[in-house]
């Protein structure tokens, strides 16, 4: 009997975008039937054009370059341009370490038949245009996802 993994993706920042795709693609490679339910800000991960950023503000676990977490005031992270700078630094570090891009991971998930479900209620709530999302996305409410999640071996909230 095939194992099942259910993931609920609720975050739309660069650093929170990787876990659902890494876990889903790994599970699919291991033979799990996998579904990701994207709701609220997690819907950003389904957009054709990804423009995700990472914010160091309110993220005390983020490793800071040059030991900034020891000497740079937290309030300074709210300065204009800091989010763009941190995003650029994160992308550069990931590229240097050979980490796949989000687009590559997302494509890998689709090739591995990971089912991606956009929360219809959230799409309606934020007046989102379906044409901005990638192909192969299904639209459903939470109840439809719960059918799968209720039978899953593992259910993750990210």
C-alpha positions in Angstrom: 0.0 0.0 0.0 1.4 3.4 -1.1 2.3 5.8 1.7 0.8 9.3 1.6 2.2 12.7 2.5 0.0 15.8 3.0 1.5 19.3 3.2 -0.2 22.5 4.0 1.8 25.5 2.7 0.9 28.8 4.3 4.0 31.0 3.9 5.0 33.0 0.8 8.5 34.2 1.5 11.7 32.8 -0.1 12.9 31.0 3.0 9.5 29.4 3.7 9.1 28.3 0.0 11.8 25.7 0.0 10.5 23.2 2.7 7.2 22.2 1.0 8.9 21.6 -2.4 12.0 19.8 -0.9 9.8 17.6 1.3 7.3 16.9 -1.4 9.8 16.1 -4.1 11.8 13.8 -1.7 8.6 12.0 -0.6 7.5 11.5 -4.2 11.0 10.1 -5.0 10.5 7.7 -2.1 7.2 6.5 -3.5 4.8 8.6 -1.5 1.6 9.9 -3.0 2.0 13.6 -2.2 -0.3 16.6 -2.1 0.4 20.2 -1.2 -2.5 22.5 -0.2 -1.5 26.1 -0.7 -3.5 28.6 1.3 -3.2 32.3 2.2 0.3 33.6 1.5 1.4 30.1 0.4 -0.4 30.8 -2.8 2.5 33.0 -3.8 4.5 29.8 -4.5 2.1 28.9 -7.3 2.6 32.1 -9.3 4.2 31.8 -12.7 6.5 34.7 -11.9 8.1 34.1 -8.5 9.2 37.3 -6.8 9.8 36.0 -3.3 11.9 37.7 -0.7 13.4 36.7 2.6 13.0 39.0 5.6 15.4 38.9 8.5 13.0 41.0 10.6 11.2 38.8 13.1 13.3 35.8 12.1 15.8 35.4 15.0 17.0 32.0 13.8 18.3 33.4 10.5 22.1 33.2 10.3 23.4 36.7 9.6 26.5 37.5 7.5 29.5 39.0 9.2 28.1 38.1 12.6 25.5 40.9 12.3 23.3 39.2 14.8 25.8 40.0 17.5 26.4 43.7 16.7 23.7 45.0 14.3 20.6 46.3 16.1 17.4 44.4 15.2 15.6 47.7 14.4 18.2 48.3 11.7 16.8 45.3 9.8 13.7 47.4 9.1 15.7 50.0 7.2 14.8 50.5 3.5 16.7 48.1 1.3 17.6 45.5 4.0 15.0 43.0 2.8 16.2 43.2 -0.8 19.9 43.0 0.4 19.2 39.9 2.5 17.2 38.3 -0.3 20.1 38.9 -2.7 22.6 37.5 -0.2 20.4 34.4 0.4 20.0 33.7 -3.4 23.7 34.1 -3.9 24.6 31.7 -1.1 22.1 29.1 -2.4 23.5 29.3 -5.9 27.0 29.0 -4.6 26.1 25.9 -2.6 24.3 24.3 -5.6 20.8 24.5 -4.1 18.1 24.1 -6.8 16.0 27.2 -7.6 12.3 27.2 -6.5 11.3 27.0 -10.1 13.4 23.8 -10.5 12.0 22.3 -7.3 8.5 23.1 -8.3 8.9 21.6 -11.7 10.5 18.5 -10.2 7.4 18.1 -8.0 5.1 18.4 -11.0 7.1 15.8 -12.9 6.9 13.5 -9.9 3.1 13.9 -9.9 2.9 15.9 -6.7 -0.7 17.2 -6.6 -0.8 21.0 -6.0 -4.0 22.4 -4.7 -4.8 26.1 -4.4 -7.2 27.0 -1.7 -10.3 28.3 -3.6 -11.5 30.3 -0.6 -8.2 32.2 -0.4 -8.1 32.8 -4.2 -11.5 34.3 -3.9 -10.7 36.2 -0.7 -7.8 38.0 -2.3 -9.4 38.4 -5.7 -6.5 36.5 -7.3 -6.4 35.8 -11.0 -6.0 32.2 -11.9 -4.0 33.1 -15.0 -1.2 34.2 -12.8 -0.7 30.7 -11.5 1.2 27.9 -13.1 -0.6 25.2 -15.1 -1.5 21.9 -13.4 -2.8 23.5 -10.3 -6.1 22.3 -8.9 -8.5 24.5 -7.0 -10.5 23.2 -4.1 -11.6 24.0 -0.6 -10.1 22.7 2.7 -12.7 19.9 2.9 -11.4 18.3 -0.4 -7.9 18.4 1.0 -8.9 16.9 4.3 -10.1 13.8 2.5 -6.6 13.1 1.4 -4.9 14.5 4.6 -7.2 12.3 6.8 -5.8 9.2 5.2 -2.2 10.4 5.0 0.6 8.7 6.9 2.3 12.1 7.4 0.7 15.6 7.5 2.9 18.7 7.7 1.9 22.3 8.3 4.5 24.7 6.9 
